[in-house]
């Protein structure tokens, strides 16, 4: 829990310190990363679990969606994005926390500590709603702001056709990880 809040808050401070845009635009950009949104949701889930508060974030179905999201964060970052930049110092520590450590901890938590209930395969459509809505909103905002948080959805640099192809690949990853998670719930 503390690692998650540390990573999120440190990343915010680092992005503010290194930004060429004003604080409002930088804050909007910070919250435009699926990594940040997923880590916030996962860290909220950890926090409510720690304080033994039963709510939306501690329900098994929600936690299953969150394990899918944070797994995709780790997969996409480590297979696609890790090699396009070389963070140093505190940025490297924060980067590893957001993309490796917190995802691994959450998957472990989900496997070991959640109250398993059987989920139906149709639940996958609910899991996919958040990433689909995210993509639509990011593409709309990017059209007007000329800013896309990830290079594989940057319409101005790679064009709509490649963005569609890349989005379909990521969607397939979401579906596969969702199938695995729902199957796990039916063991």
C-alpha positions in Angstrom: 0.0 0.0 0.0 2.7 2.5 1.0 4.8 1.6 -2.0 1.9 2.4 -4.3 1.2 5.8 -2.7 4.9 6.6 -2.7 5.3 5.7 -6.4 2.2 7.6 -7.5 3.0 10.7 -5.5 6.7 10.6 -6.4 5.9 10.2 -10.1 3.6 13.3 -9.9 6.3 15.4 -8.3 8.8 14.2 -10.9 6.5 15.0 -13.8 5.7 18.5 -12.4 9.4 19.2 -11.9 10.4 18.1 -15.4 7.4 19.6 -17.3 7.5 22.1 -20.1 3.8 22.8 -19.7 1.8 24.6 -16.9 0.8 22.7 -13.8 -2.8 22.2 -14.9 -1.9 20.6 -18.2 0.9 18.6 -16.6 -1.6 17.3 -14.0 -4.1 16.3 -16.8 -1.2 14.6 -18.6 -0.3 12.7 -15.4 -3.8 11.4 -15.1 -3.9 10.4 -18.8 -1.6 7.5 -18.2 -3.3 4.1 -17.9 -0.4 3.2 -15.6 -1.2 5.9 -13.2 -4.9 5.3 -13.2 -4.4 1.5 -12.7 -1.9 2.1 -9.9 -4.3 4.5 -8.1 -7.1 1.9 -8.3 -4.9 -0.9 -7.1 -3.4 1.1 -4.3 -6.9 2.1 -3.2 -7.8 -1.6 -3.2 -4.7 -2.3 -1.1 -5.6 0.5 1.3 -9.1 -0.6 1.9 -7.9 -4.2 2.4 -5.3 -3.0 4.9 -7.9 -1.0 6.9 -10.4 -3.9 6.6 -13.1 -1.8 4.9 -15.5 -3.6 2.7 -16.5 -1.7 -0.3 -16.4 -1.6 -4.1 -12.6 -1.9 -4.2 -12.6 -5.0 -2.0 -15.2 -6.9 -4.0 -13.7 -9.9 -5.8 -15.1 -8.9 -9.2 -13.5 -5.4 -8.8 -10.2 -6.9 -7.7 -10.3 -9.2 -10.7 -10.7 -6.3 -13.0 -7.9 -4.5 -11.2 -5.5 -7.5 -11.5 -6.2 -7.5 -15.3 -5.5 -3.8 -15.6 -2.3 -3.8 -13.5 -1.1 -7.0 -15.3 -1.5 -5.2 -18.7 0.4 -2.3 -17.3 3.3 -4.6 -16.5 3.1 -6.6 -19.7 2.9 -3.6 -22.1 5.6 -1.6 -20.3 8.0 -4.5 -20.0 7.5 -5.8 -23.6 7.0 -2.5 -25.5 7.9 0.7 -23.5 10.8 -0.3 -21.3 13.2 0.0 -24.2 12.3 3.4 -25.5 13.8 5.4 -22.5 16.3 5.0 -19.7 15.1 6.5 -16.5 17.7 7.4 -13.9 17.8 7.8 -10.1 14.5 8.3 -8.4 12.7 8.1 -11.7 14.0 4.6 -12.2 12.9 3.5 -8.8 9.5 5.0 -9.3 9.3 3.5 -12.8 10.1 0.0 -11.4 7.5 0.4 -8.6 4.7 1.4 -11.0 5.4 -1.1 -13.7 6.9 -4.1 -11.9 6.8 -4.2 -8.1 3.2 -3.0 -7.5 1.8 -5.2 -10.3 3.6 -8.3 -8.9 2.4 -7.5 -5.3 -1.1 -7.0 -6.5 -1.2 -10.3 -8.5 0.2 -12.1 -5.4 -2.4 -10.4 -3.2 -5.2 -11.3 -5.6 -4.2 -14.9 -5.7 -3.5 -15.3 -1.9 -5.8 -13.0 -0.1 -9.0 -12.3 -2.0 -12.2 -14.1 -1.3 -12.6 -16.1 -4.6 -16.1 -16.2 -6.2 -16.9 -17.8 -9.5 -17.1 -15.2 -12.2 -18.9 -15.9 -15.5 -17.0 -15.4 -18.7 -19.5 -12.6 -19.7 -17.8 -10.5 -16.9 -15.0 -10.0 -19.3 -17.1 -7.4 -21.1 -17.3 -5.4 -17.8 -13.6 -5.7 -17.3 -13.0 -4.3 -20.8 -15.3 -1.3 -20.3 -12.7 0.8 -18.4 -9.8 0.3 -20.9 -12.1 0.9 -23.9 -13.5 4.1 -22.3 -9.9 5.1 -21.5 -8.8 4.7 -25.1 -11.8 6.6 -26.5 -11.2 9.5 -24.1 -7.4 9.6 -24.7 -7.9 9.6 -28.5 -10.5 12.4 -28.3 -8.3 14.5 -25.9 -5.2 13.8 -28.1 -7.0 15.0 -31.2 -7.6 18.4 -29.5 -4.4 18.7 -27.5 -1.8 17.0 -29.7 -0.8 14.9 -26.7 -1.0 11.1 -26.5 0.5 9.5 -23.4 1.8 6.4 -25.2 3.7 6.2 -28.5 1.6 3.3 -29.8 -1.5 5.4 -29.7 0.0 8.6 -31.0 -2.1 9.4 -34.0 0.0 12.3 -35.2 3.2 10.2 -35.3 1.9 6.8 -36.5 -1.5 7.5 -38.0 -5.0 6.1 -37.3 -4.4 2.9 -39.1 -1.5 1.9 -36.9 -3.3 3.1 -33.8 -6.2 0.8 -34.7 -3.8 -2.1 -35.2 -1.9 -1.4 -31.9 -5.2 -0.9 -30.0 -6.4 -4.3 -31.3 -3.2 -6.0 -30.1 -3.6 -4.4 -26.7 -7.3 -5.4 -26.7 -6.3 -9.0 -27.4 -3.9 -8.9 -24.5 -6.7 -7.6 -22.2 -9.0 -10.4 -23.4 -6.4 -13.1 -22.9 -5.5 -11.8 -19.4 -9.2 -11.4 -18.5 -9.9 -15.0 -19.7 -7.0 -16.2 -17.5 -8.3 -14.2 -14.5 -11.9 -15.4 -14.9 -10.8 -19.0 -15.4 -8.8 -18.7 -12.2 -11.9 -17.7 -10.4 -13.6 -20.9 -11.6 -11.0 -23.3 -10.2 
